[in-house]
Amino acid sequence: MPEHTGSTPLQPAIRLGRIGELRIHQITDSELKDLTKGGIDSTCLNLCLFCLSAFISFLITITTNLIQPDWKFCVFTIITCATGLAGGILFVFWLVLWCSERRRKKQVVKTIQDRMVPAEGTQEPLPVDSTDGDRK
């Protein structure tokens, strides 16, 4: 192994590949906050996973064990039903929140991308009119 003689550490080898085009988008602080902020959907998903995990655990316990006395079986059954119902409701609620957040973030990204002006010498495609295609 070659000896390193000097006080500066060895620099890593850097290899550059050609990039066809590099686009840089400017965004506002509010757009950056919109893209990075976490929503209530992540908290809802965590609660949903907790409830569904508890539901599965209690369901397995009820189906594989003989629980005596009857009042303990009733408590286990009530907890199983409550966690299953809460998990199902939270899952639907999370799905609705996730879809709306995804749609909102896609709109912010589209707004940022639409600011990019076309490169010089390129022409924007014209919208296709369906009535022009019928004429000869």
Phi, psi and omega per residue, in radians:
M1 nan 2.308 -3.112
P2 -1.182 2.513 3.116
E3 -1.384 2.487 3.084
H4 -1.699 2.005 -3.113
T5 -1.943 1.748 3.123
G6 2.704 2.896 -3.086
S7 -1.599 -0.191 -3.129
T8 -1.595 2.443 3.130
P9 -1.253 2.763 3.121
L10 -1.168 2.379 3.110
Q11 -1.529 2.528 3.125
P12 -1.259 2.649 3.084
A13 -1.266 2.300 -3.120
I14 -2.000 2.185 3.089
R15 -2.084 2.281 -3.126
L16 -1.908 2.374 3.024
G17 -1.900 2.645 -3.091
R18 -1.295 2.324 3.032
I19 -1.802 2.265 -3.117
G20 -1.069 -0.807 -3.118
E21 -2.698 2.405 3.105
L22 -2.046 2.070 3.129
R23 -1.870 2.307 3.126
I24 -2.056 2.146 -3.104
H25 -1.812 2.366 3.041
Q26 -1.624 2.342 3.116
I27 -2.250 2.716 3.131
T28 -1.502 2.899 3.106
D29 -1.087 -0.677 -3.131
S30 -1.155 -0.650 3.092
E31 -1.175 -0.689 3.097
L32 -1.107 -0.730 3.105
K33 -1.125 -0.699 3.116
D34 -1.078 -0.676 -3.103
L35 -1.327 -0.504 -3.039
T36 -1.743 -0.289 -3.064
K37 -1.294 2.468 3.075
G38 -1.481 2.561 -3.113
G39 -1.803 -3.122 3.106
I40 -1.265 -0.242 -3.115
D41 -1.117 -0.560 3.126
S42 -1.242 -0.641 3.081
T43 -1.167 -0.714 3.122
C44 -1.103 -0.706 3.108
L45 -1.116 -0.711 3.116
N46 -1.083 -0.769 3.116
L47 -1.146 -0.675 3.109
C48 -1.071 -0.811 3.140
L49 -1.133 -0.637 3.086
F50 -1.095 -0.853 -3.116
C51 -1.121 -0.730 -3.137
L52 -1.201 -0.610 3.071
S53 -1.145 -0.761 3.097
A54 -1.119 -0.703 3.109
F55 -1.029 -0.847 -3.131
I56 -1.101 -0.714 3.136
S57 -1.108 -0.835 -3.141
F58 -1.188 -0.613 3.116
L59 -1.133 -0.743 3.092
I60 -1.125 -0.681 3.128
T61 -1.116 -0.771 -3.129
I62 -1.144 -0.723 -3.054
T63 -1.368 -0.373 -3.070
T64 -1.852 -0.180 -3.089
N65 -2.161 2.643 3.002
L66 -1.638 1.971 -3.052
I67 -1.768 2.092 3.114
Q68 -2.167 2.551 -0.107
P69 -1.291 -3.138 -3.041
D70 -1.111 -0.577 -3.112
W71 -1.150 -0.573 3.081
K72 -1.191 -0.674 3.093
F73 -1.107 -0.698 3.109
C74 -1.115 -0.716 3.119
V75 -1.107 -0.792 3.116
F76 -1.097 -0.693 3.134
T77 -1.154 -0.744 3.125
I78 -1.122 -0.774 3.120
I79 -1.104 -0.710 3.120
T80 -1.075 -0.836 -3.135
C81 -1.126 -0.744 -3.106
A82 -1.137 -0.771 -3.129
T83 -1.230 -0.606 3.090
G84 -1.156 -0.778 3.125
L85 -1.142 -0.780 3.124
A86 -1.113 -0.710 3.116
G87 -1.111 -0.725 3.109
G88 -1.130 -0.789 3.127
I89 -1.122 -0.769 3.129
L90 -1.133 -0.594 3.115
F91 -1.130 -0.787 3.114
V92 -1.123 -0.764 3.120
F93 -1.067 -0.754 3.118
W94 -1.107 -0.717 -3.130
L95 -1.067 -0.744 3.104
V96 -1.129 -0.789 3.126
L97 -1.107 -0.747 -3.110
W98 -1.098 -0.754 3.133
C99 -1.108 -0.738 -3.131
S100 -1.199 -0.693 3.106
E101 -1.137 -0.722 3.139
R102 -1.098 -0.746 3.130
R103 -1.114 -0.727 -3.141
R104 -1.138 -0.758 -3.136
K105 -1.195 -0.614 3.069
K106 -1.110 -0.629 3.121
Q107 -1.170 -0.698 3.099
V108 -1.106 -0.759 3.130
V109 -1.110 -0.719 3.115
K110 -1.104 -0.697 3.092
T111 -1.065 -0.744 3.135
I112 -1.158 -0.755 -3.111
Q113 -1.208 -0.550 -3.123
D114 -1.238 -0.266 3.098
R115 -1.265 -0.351 -3.083
M116 -1.183 2.156 3.100
V117 -1.428 2.595 3.140
P118 -1.170 2.667 3.128
A119 -1.119 2.697 -3.140
E120 -1.073 2.384 3.093
G121 1.529 -0.036 3.089
T122 -1.845 2.610 -3.108
Q123 -1.971 2.387 3.080
E124 -1.205 2.445 3.115
P125 -1.167 2.437 3.117
L126 -1.406 2.545 3.092
P127 -1.169 2.464 -3.096
V128 -1.441 2.208 3.106
D129 -1.677 2.163 -3.039
S130 -1.244 -0.344 -3.125
T131 -1.375 -0.415 -3.139
D132 -1.266 -0.465 -3.080
G133 -1.283 -0.314 -3.113
D134 -1.448 -0.353 -3.083
R135 -1.484 2.589 3.097
K136 -1.999 nan nan
